[in-house]
Amino acid sequence: MNRVRVTRVFHFEAAHALYGYDGKCRHIHGHGYELHVTLLGEPLQDPSHPKQGMVMDFGDIKQCIQQHIIEQFDHALLLCRHTPFFELADTLQQHTDRIVWLDYTPTCENLVIDFARRIRSVLPTQVQLHHLTLYETPSSYASWYAEDQPA
Ligand SMILES: Nc1nc2c(c(=O)[nH]1)N=C([C@H](O)[C@H](O)COP(=O)(O)OP(=O)(O)OP(=O)(O)O)CN2
């Protein structure tokens, strides 16, 4: 048995604010995020199958991540609902439907944990999420690895 990792890279733009943070990132500001999604599995061994030799078709990975992550988070404003920002919810939502109210502070770490949970819940059973890396800037990123998680 040979198991192989396959990776696809995605980009999205989002604004966020780290409420209560002791630096400039407490203000609403934007990032061009880059998300690396790495899956682990065994390439399909079935000469009669159109996905022969693939862990998961790159096109299917794209469709899955687009639907479950990018369509929600791209060009969105990411805010924690447990902050005074939530007092603006009704007003903001009259003018845009691209606000994602989160139960957590939208740090790079918390976002990558949330993305891992969302992706794992929709992946086909024959592949595993090996790791995710989310770049908030070209020089700052957070990674989630399945092997790092408690059993
Ligand atoms: N561990 C984390 N630290 C910080 C996060 C985070 O998500 N996890 N986020 C921020 C801010 O959102 C911001 O994106 C980064 O701020 P900063 O490092 O200041 O970004 P710059 O690229 O502008 O850095 P310079 O050193 O000013 O070039 C903060 N920290």
The ligand as an SDF file (V2000), in Angstrom:
LIG
                    3D

 30 31  0  0  0  0  0  0  0  0999 V2000
   -0.2840   34.3380   16.4450 N   0  0  0  0  0  0  0  0  0  0  0  0
   -0.9320   35.3430   15.7980 C   0  0  0  0  0  0  0  0  0  0  0  0
   -0.4840   36.5930   15.8710 N   0  0  0  0  0  0  0  0  0  0  0  0
   -1.1280   37.5750   15.2120 C   0  0  0  0  0  0  0  0  0  0  0  0
   -2.2340   37.2990   14.4210 C   0  0  0  0  0  0  0  0  0  0  0  0
   -2.7030   35.9520   14.3590 C   0  0  0  0  0  0  0  0  0  0  0  0
   -3.6960   35.6380   13.7070 O   0  0  0  0  0  0  0  0  0  0  0  0
   -2.0270   35.0110   15.0500 N   0  0  0  0  0  0  0  0  0  0  0  0
   -2.8200   38.2810   13.7140 N   0  0  0  0  0  0  0  0  0  0  0  0
   -2.3870   39.5130   13.7230 C   0  0  0  0  0  0  0  0  0  0  0  0
   -2.9750   40.5390   12.8060 C   0  0  0  0  0  0  0  0  0  0  0  0
   -4.2200   40.1140   12.3160 O   0  0  0  0  0  0  0  0  0  0  0  0
   -2.1110   40.8650   11.5400 C   0  0  0  0  0  0  0  0  0  0  0  0
   -2.4840   40.0730   10.4720 O   0  0  0  0  0  0  0  0  0  0  0  0
   -0.7050   40.6300   11.6070 C   0  0  0  0  0  0  0  0  0  0  0  0
   -0.1480   41.7650   12.1240 O   0  0  0  0  0  0  0  0  0  0  0  0
    1.3490   42.1060   11.8740 P   0  0  0  0  0  0  0  0  0  0  0  0
    2.2160   40.9890   12.2870 O   0  0  0  0  0  0  0  0  0  0  0  0
    1.5350   43.3980   12.4880 O   0  0  0  0  0  0  0  0  0  0  0  0
    1.3610   42.1500   10.2900 O   0  0  0  0  0  0  0  0  0  0  0  0
    2.3500   42.8820    9.3700 P   0  0  0  0  0  0  0  0  0  0  0  0
    2.5340   42.0280    8.1600 O   0  0  0  0  0  0  0  0  0  0  0  0
    1.8450   44.2480    9.1050 O   0  0  0  0  0  0  0  0  0  0  0  0
    3.6420   42.8760   10.2010 O   0  0  0  0  0  0  0  0  0  0  0  0
    4.7970   43.9060   10.2360 P   0  0  0  0  0  0  0  0  0  0  0  0
    5.7400   43.3120   11.2270 O   0  0  0  0  0  0  0  0  0  0  0  0
    4.1920   45.2010   10.6720 O   0  0  0  0  0  0  0  0  0  0  0  0
    5.3350   43.9250    8.8500 O   0  0  0  0  0  0  0  0  0  0  0  0
   -1.3180   39.9350   14.6440 C   0  0  0  0  0  0  0  0  0  0  0  0
   -0.6720   38.8390   15.2940 N   0  0  0  0  0  0  0  0  0  0  0  0
  1  2  1  0
  2  3  2  0
  2  8  1  0
  3  4  1  0
  4  5  2  0
  4 30  1  0
  5  6  1  0
  5  9  1  0
  6  7  2  0
  6  8  1  0
  9 10  2  0
 10 11  1  0
 10 29  1  0
 11 12  1  0
 11 13  1  0
 13 14  1  0
 13 15  1  0
 15 16  1  0
 16 17  1  0
 17 18  2  0
 17 19  1  0
 17 20  1  0
 20 21  1  0
 21 22  2  0
 21 23  1  0
 21 24  1  0
 24 25  1  0
 25 26  2  0
 25 27  1  0
 25 28  1  0
 29 30  1  0
M  END
$$$$
